[in-house]
Amino acid sequence: MLDIRVIRENAPAVQERLKLRGGDHWKLVDAVLACDEKRRKAETEKQQLQNSRKTISKQIGMLKGKGEDTAAIETEVRGINEQIVALDVVAEDAAAEQTNLLLNIPNLTHDACPVGSDESANPVVREWGEKPAISEAKDHVEIAMRHGLINWDDGTRVAGSGFVVYRGLGARLERALINFLLDTQAANGYEEVNVPHLVKRECMEGTGQLPKFEDDMYGTDPGEDGINRVFLAPTAEVPVTNLYRDMILAESDLPVKMVACTPCFRREAGSAGRDNKGIIRMHQFDKVELVQIVHPDKGFEVLEQLTGHAESILQKLGLHYRVIELCSGDIGFSSAKTYDIEVWAPGHGKYLEVSSCSCFTDYQARRMKLRFKDEEGKNRFPHTLNGSGTALPRLYVALLEQCQQPDGSVRIPAALVPYFGAEKIG
């Protein structure tokens, strides 16, 4: 969440930055300041009453020592105690409301973030490789069905629409990709972690999925109030980043670099009308995620490195792609700066997002109460970053479509052959 001191000291500037995102989140700033003022006023009055109580308590001791009646003064102290209790309630309620409001305000984008209302304003930063020359390119659905790689009917029969079953060489190809991705990122210096696929509500709040995106998530274990307490992880970002929630690291512990492969579960409640063909958009899919926790002076510098680590996958596989930077109206809720890596899918005739790499500054760290102790002994909030290294379905799609051959077979990239065990499918 945003630093309340930044809002308190620069409210108009914060509102202007939030307006660049679109929507009306900027209107919450005034409500935050009202709660802040109410809380601080109650705490000031409480402190004054505590000082008065302390002074009066000393008078009671002196009067009792002289054998004088203290009943009236003791009644006054009891009244002060009641006022302090009431002020505690006011301060706690204001603080809770302030926190709730802050949880609903997105991060501030970085100073040079491209300004725009939607994805049409996202500039292309760079491209790698060339689009393969394929005559009458088939899409991944036709290729997968020809070779028996994926069965959509099986997935629907077992779990409903939005789920698939990989079979035979199709399952082997996905497993080969997972192992290749993990080995590549381990070589890039990331510690491999295997995390739970269920996460607590506070973990979802910590990385910014809640409260804004609850309708897109699979929640479970509701309490008596009907609020879900546990969720199927929508991305490994949630359990991996939250491994350090409520912790104080040493500065020497930074940077923390982790990689994990998990299934991801999303209802995609807001995706009606979007491209749902094949395995491009599903309710369950596998993804290898990169997470870094770094010194706040290094956040944006490390974002460039992390994005390069995600790009290295596509370069090793020889797949053409481009990198775009997300504009202010398209960037994620918690992110300050994001690069999307889009891989070319010739069967669809368009680019598909296969990785999103973001720097969240200290926004997530504040929500998770993740800190580090600097050389002066002061507790500070680090920057957190993550990026898909990469998502499996769209990588799978791009591989099938870019590596399809005139005879209908699929060439396996050389870097993947040791994992797959063959040079082609078909």
Buried (B, 14 or more C-beta within 10 A) or exposed (E): BBBBEEBBEEBEEBBEBBBBBBEEBBEBBEBBBBBBEBBBBBBEBBEEBBEBBEEBEEEBEEBEEEEEEBEEBBEBBEEBEEBBEEBEEBBEBBBEBBBBBBBBBBBBBBEEBBEBEEEEBBEEEEBBBEEBEBEEBBBBBBBBBBBEBBBBEBBBEEEEEBBBBBBEBBEBBBBBBBBBBBBBBEEBEBEEBEBEBBBBBBBBBBBBBBEBBBEBBBBEEEEEEEEBEBBBBBBBBBBBBBBBBEEEBEEEBBBBBBBBBBBBBBBBEEEEEEEBEBBBBBBBBBBBBBBBBBBBEBBBEBBEBBBBBBBBBBEBBBBBBBBBBBBBBBBBBBBBBBBBBBBBBBBBEEBBBBBBBBBBBBBBBBBBBBBBBEEEEEEBBBBBBBBBBBBBBBBBBBBBBBBBEEEEBBBBBEBBBEBBEEEEBB
